[in-house]
Amino acid sequence: MNLTIGAILLASIPTFVFATPISVDQYNNLWRFTPVASETSGTLNLRSINANDRHFWIGRETSTFCPLRGPRCPLGNNTILDVSGGGASLDVTVPGGQIIYTERSGALGFAQAHSITIPDGSLLSNFSVILGDYLGLFKFNDGGWLACPTGTNGTAFPYKIFAYLTNVTDPDIPRGRETSCTGLDILAMNYTESSPGAWEYI
């Protein structure tokens, strides 16, 4: 599924998100945003997409760490992404940053802090944000995304995020194939705070 920013999509989004135009650093061509799911069934629609355990999820809380104390630590309670020049990263303070990549399986992942090691076959480029007036769509290879259920004992949550590929296989998907997944778009919701999203995501 590949939604467009049209009347149906906009009607499903609360009006408060339109209060401020999306932030665009024109000098650095940098987009900073909170990722939010958009899909038509309603089960996952407008749920936050969070960084946790080196991957991105619907139904898991954002997971962060800060070695500092008090006000020197960013809040770290939301997942914030940066996209620039075809690459993507998490919005962090930690030296060296944390890059985002798409694994061979299609899973959207992020690097551990203080490390440039990523899984073999992962792709670091072809990320983009297609901008509307007040929100955008986060893309990989100009395509949409899949949210795949990983729950056990009859539950679907949490859902793991994958690029929309035709051959998704991952040990975290109990059903073992992409037919159990839900197609969605990822909204790029405006993030205007001056502070980073977190010291580091874990």
Solvent accessible surface area in square Angstrom, and as a share of the most:
residue,aa,sasa,rsa
1,M,70,0.31
2,N,90,0.46
3,L,37,0.19
4,T,106,0.61
5,I,52,0.26
6,G,29,0.28
7,A,87,0.67
8,I,152,0.77
9,L,13,0.06
10,L,68,0.34
11,A,89,0.69
12,S,46,0.30
13,I,9,0.04
14,P,58,0.37
15,T,116,0.67
16,F,149,0.62
17,V,25,0.14
18,F,57,0.24
19,A,89,0.69
20,T,65,0.38
21,P,76,0.48
22,I,16,0.08
23,S,34,0.22
24,V,41,0.24
25,D,54,0.28
26,Q,149,0.66
27,Y,201,0.77
28,N,82,0.42
29,N,74,0.38
30,L,43,0.22
31,W,35,0.12
32,R,48,0.17
33,F,0,0.00
34,T,30,0.18
35,P,2,0.01
36,V,18,0.11
37,A,0,0.00
38,S,1,0.01
39,E,6,0.03
40,T,104,0.60
41,S,83,0.54
42,G,48,0.46
43,T,73,0.42
44,L,1,0.01
45,N,38,0.20
46,L,56,0.28
47,R,109,0.40
48,S,52,0.34
49,I,2,0.01
50,N,18,0.09
51,A,0,0.00
52,N,30,0.15
53,D,85,0.44
54,R,74,0.27
55,H,33,0.15
56,F,1,0.00
57,W,7,0.02
58,I,1,0.00
59,G,50,0.48
60,R,82,0.30
61,E,141,0.63
62,T,23,0.13
63,S,27,0.18
64,T,43,0.25
65,F,102,0.42
66,C,34,0.20
67,P,73,0.46
68,L,58,0.29
69,R,200,0.73
70,G,55,0.53
71,P,139,0.88
72,R,161,0.59
73,C,32,0.19
74,P,21,0.13
75,L,161,0.80
76,G,9,0.09
77,N,99,0.51
78,N,77,0.39
79,T,2,0.01
80,I,1,0.01
81,L,1,0.01
82,D,19,0.10
83,V,3,0.02
84,S,44,0.28
85,G,77,0.74
86,G,26,0.25
87,G,25,0.24
88,A,8,0.06
89,S,31,0.20
90,L,4,0.02
91,D,11,0.06
92,V,27,0.16
93,T,58,0.34
94,V,4,0.02
95,P,88,0.55
96,G,85,0.82
97,G,26,0.25
98,Q,2,0.01
99,I,63,0.32
100,I,1,0.00
101,Y,2,0.01
102,T,3,0.02
103,E,28,0.13
104,R,173,0.63
105,S,25,0.16
106,G,0,0.00
107,A,0,0.00
108,L,2,0.01
109,G,0,0.00
110,F,0,0.00
111,A,1,0.00
112,Q,101,0.45
113,A,6,0.05
114,H,139,0.62
115,S,40,0.26
116,I,162,0.82
117,T,98,0.57
118,I,43,0.22
119,P,53,0.33
120,D,122,0.63
121,G,43,0.41
122,S,17,0.11
123,L,89,0.44
124,L,82,0.41
125,S,59,0.38
126,N,79,0.41
127,F,4,0.02
128,S,37,0.24
129,V,15,0.09
130,I,87,0.44
131,L,68,0.34
132,G,27,0.26
133,D,117,0.61
134,Y,83,0.31
135,L,3,0.01
136,G,0,0.00
137,L,6,0.03
138,F,2,0.01
139,K,7,0.03
140,F,8,0.03
141,N,83,0.43
142,D,106,0.55
143,G,22,0.21
144,G,5,0.05
145,W,0,0.00
146,L,10,0.05
147,A,0,0.00
148,C,0,0.00
149,P,5,0.03
150,T,21,0.12
151,G,11,0.11
152,T,91,0.53
153,N,152,0.78
154,G,88,0.84
155,T,80,0.47
156,A,32,0.25
157,F,70,0.29
158,P,29,0.18
159,Y,19,0.07
160,K,5,0.02
161,I,0,0.00
162,F,0,0.00
163,A,2,0.01
164,Y,104,0.40
165,L,63,0.31
166,T,122,0.71
167,N,110,0.56
168,V,0,0.00
169,T,76,0.44
170,D,18,0.09
171,P,136,0.85
172,D,58,0.30
173,I,5,0.02
174,P,74,0.47
175,R,139,0.51
176,G,39,0.37
177,R,153,0.56
178,E,56,0.25
179,T,103,0.60
180,S,25,0.16
181,C,20,0.12
182,T,40,0.23
183,G,16,0.16
184,L,0,0.00
185,D,1,0.01
186,I,2,0.01
187,L,0,0.00
188,A,0,0.00
189,M,22,0.10
190,N,35,0.18
191,Y,28,0.11
192,T,80,0.47
193,E,101,0.45
194,S,115,0.74
195,S,54,0.35
196,P,42,0.27
197,G,6,0.05
198,A,0,0.00
199,W,39,0.14
200,E,19,0.08
201,Y,2,0.01
202,I,83,0.42
